[in-house]
Amino acid sequence: MTPSRSEALATSRPLSQGPAFNVPQAGAHLDLMIRQTRIHHMMLSISADAKANMLMIASSVVLSLAAHEMVGSMQWHSIILTVGSLASVCMAIFAAMPKFPLGFKKPPPSRNVLFFNTFAHLSYEQFLHEMEEVMSSPAKTYEMQLREIYEQGLYLKKSKYRFIQAGYSLFLLTLFSSAVAWIIEAIAA
């Protein structure tokens, strides 16, 4: 079971206690690895948003067609299409919707100062102080970047791809169920 972002933050230790690992020497190869991983995560997030958008469009088109067909007669295949498409649209919206608390609650002591929702409540001077602590040694800087990569991965899995997978599965099940209901209705008529 994958921990949630808050669980990951709760179990991670604040940077002020020192790095959990030792980076003997900073190097271009480490910077390149971290940069490539962050770019990969960004591309996965963009891909997730594009997939959610495709699901939203396809489900909305099917939803409007099925709802229009329901006006004339209430048949099971059109009811299944309408309800399933509406649920798929909702899953796509959940996948694309930003997920952060609406209020600015005080973040936990092991916060990720690289994440905008963490530093948005800080004054510029507080932000500079936090960044100065992170940038005081290569090990702290690398640890913060690795924490951000880890949290981005958790976020992608928990908050985006989970809803996209559920939405596409539901949409496929809806289409299949509706086709079966249509065949049964055609045979019975």
KADA-V75675 format. One record per pair of residues at least 6 apart in sequence whose ideal C-beta (glycine too) atoms are under 7 Angstrom apart, sorted by the first residue. I is the first residue (numbers start at 1). GAP is how many residues later the second one is. Records with the same first field share a line. If there is no record, write none. Layout:
BEGIN
I: GAP  GAP
END
This chain:
BEGIN
2: 152  155  156
4: 154
5: 146  149  150
8: 142  143  146
9: 99  101  102
10: 98
12: 98  135
13: 7  97
14: 95  96
15: 118  119  125  128  129
16: 117
19: 120  121  124
20: 123
22: 117
23: 115  116  119
26: 112
30: 112
34: 111
37: 112
38: 111
41: 108  111  112  115
44: 112
45: 111  115
48: 47  108  112  113  116
49: 47
51: 113
52: 40  43  44  112
53: 43
55: 33  37  109  112  113  116
56: 33  36  37
58: 113
59: 26  29  30  33  112
60: 29
62: 19  23
63: 19  22  23  26
66: 12  15  16  19
67: 15
69: 9
70: 8  9  12
75: 110
76: 105  109
77: 101  104  105  108
80: 94  97  98  101
81: 93  97
84: 86  87  89  90
85: 89
87: 83
88: 79  82  83  86
91: 72  75  76  79
92: 75
94: 69
95: 65  68  69  72
99: 60
100: 17
104: 16  17
107: 11
111: 7
112: 6  35  36  39
113: 6  17  18  21  31
114: 30  34
115: 33
119: 8  11
122: 8
134: 6  7  10
135: 6
END
